[in-house]
């Protein structure tokens, strides 16, 4: 699991670098370097402790359109294609549009061989972000969050698992694939810490328990 996550992070960084040079004609949402792959559990736990704990905010004013996505990353592709390429194998392209390949859904282990079967999940859901501080951002910053290819915020998973998750936090939903819990908690904390989003007390407790399994 660690090897796969490191490889995934490395591929994301390589893709961002190639894009910045204009090789692939794609651009990441943010140009800051990704955190080092394979972060120590103690570092992630420290990041979790640094998150502000607050009750979930109101959904008043929320709409997915307030988080503009997916951004174009080439003549016939967008951020979704970038994630499909990052997380898949034997990728087939038409320009930079992903038209074929193989994916293993990290959330439930389901094997997928058609990009139409794959959902791109926001690890920290848009509605959860809204309730934990993103309601105070402008739409441009929310767009950066929704298209973030630098942090581990976007992952290719089965439609079934993505829709089961909805906008729930780790106290309400965890991947069926228990071997992925450590990575999931690490990714969740990494994203919330970078974007300075809050966590609820129940969310923090669930994340703490999941990170205990990483030791």
N, C-alpha and C positions, 0 to 999 in steps of 0.2 A: 504493500500500500504506500509506504514511504517512497519506494523507488518510482512507482508510477506517478505520485504527486510531484516528485522532484523533476521527473522527465516532462510532465505537463507544464510545470512552471518554467523550465528551461526553454521549452518550445515556444511558450508565450513571449518570453523575452527575446528569443531569436526572431520571431515574427515581427515584434515591435521594432527591432533594430533594422530589419530588412525594409520595413515600411518607411521608416524615417529616412532611409537612403533612396527611397523612391523605386526600390526593386520590384515590389509587389503592387504598388499603386494604392496601398491601403494606409490608413492612419489610425493609431490608437486614440482613445478618448483623452488620455492624459499622457504627458511625456516624461513623467517622473519615473526613476528606476524602480523596479519591483523589489520588495524586501527579499533578503537572502532566502533561497529555498531551504527547506528542512529546518525551519526555526525551532529552537529548543523549546520544550514544553514549558520550562520555567519562564522563558521570555513571553510566551503567549499568555500564561497565567498572570504575569505582571501587567500585560496589556489589558487583560480582562479586569484586573483590580483597578486600573486607571479609568475605566469607563464609568461615567456618571450613572447612578441608579435612579430611575424615576418611573412613575406610573405611565402606562401607555397613554399617549395623547389622543385627541379627538380625530376622527376621520373627516371632520367638516372641511369641505373644499377639495377633498382628494379626488383625483382622476388619474388614470394611467397616462393620459395625454399631458399631464404636468411633468412627466418624466420622458421627454421625447426620445424615442428609439424605434427601429434600429438605424443608426447613422450609416450613411453611404461610405463605403471603403474602397470603391472602385467603380468602373463603368457599369458593371452588372452585378454588383455584390454589396453586402453591408456587414455590420458587426456580427450578425448571426452566422454568416459564412466564415468569418474569422474564427469564431468559437468552434464551429463544426470541423474546421481544418485543424485547429489546435488539439481537439479532444479525440479525433478520429484516426483511423488507419486505412491504408489503401484508398486514399482520397482521390476522387475523380473530379476534375474541374472543367468548367466551360468559362474561359476567361479566368476570373477569380470567384465565380459562383460555384459552390459545391453541389454537384449533381449525383454523386455516388460515394460510397465508402462503407466503413464498418465502425460501429460505436458500441461500447459497453457502458450501460447506464450505471454510474457509480452509486446511485441511490438504491437500486434494487437488483443490479447484476444482469438486467435484461440485455440480450444481444440484439442490435438493430442494424439493418443493412440498407436502409432507405432514409435519406435526410428528412423526408416528409414525416417519418415516424419519430423524429427527434425534437424535443423541446429544448430551448435554451433557458435555463433557470437562473434567476437572480438569487444568488445564495441568500443575501439579505433581501427579502421581497420589497417591492416598491412601496406597498401599503404599510409594511412594518417600518420602513425608513421614514415614511411620512409621520407615523405615530411617534417616532423616536428622534425627531429633530429636523427632518427634511422639509417639513411644512414651512419652515422659516427661510428656506433657500429660495433663490429665483429659479426659473425654469431652465436657464442655461446650466446652472450647477447641478440641478436634478438630472439633466441630460448627460452630464459628465458621469454621474453616478450610475445611471442606467446603461451606459455604454462602456463601463470601465473594463478595459482589457488588461490593465496593469496589475490590479489586485485580483485575488481569486474570487471575483464576484459573479463570473459567468461560467456556467458549466453545462455541457450537453448531457441530457438525461432523457429517460423515457417520458412520454406525455403522461402516462398513468401516474408515475411518481410525482411529477411536477404538479399535476392537478390535485393529487391527494394532499400535497404540502400546502398549496394555496399561499396565504400570507402569514402562516403560523410561525412562531419562533420555536427554538429547541425545547422549550418546556411543554409545547403543545404537539410537536411533530418531530420525529427523528427518522432518518433513512432506515428502510427495512434491512439494508445491508449493514449489520452492526460493525463489521470490520472497517467501515468508512466513518464511523462516529468521530474518531480522533481527528481525521482530516477535516470533517465537516465543522466541528467545533473550532478548530484552528482557523479555518477559512472565515467562519462567521465573525470571530473575534478580530481577525486581521482587518476585515472590511469595516466593521463598526469602529474600530480604533482609529483607522486612517481618516474616516469621514466624521469622526467625533459625534457619533450617534449614541443615544442612551440605551440602557438595558433595563428591563423590569427586574425585580428581585427574584421572581420565579425563573426568568430567563437566565440570569446570572448563576443561580443554583444549578440549573440543568447543564449549563456550559461547564461549570466547575466539575460536576460529576463526570461529564464526557471526557474532559481533559485528564482526569484522574486515571482513565483507562489508557492514556498515552505513555504512562511511566513504566 
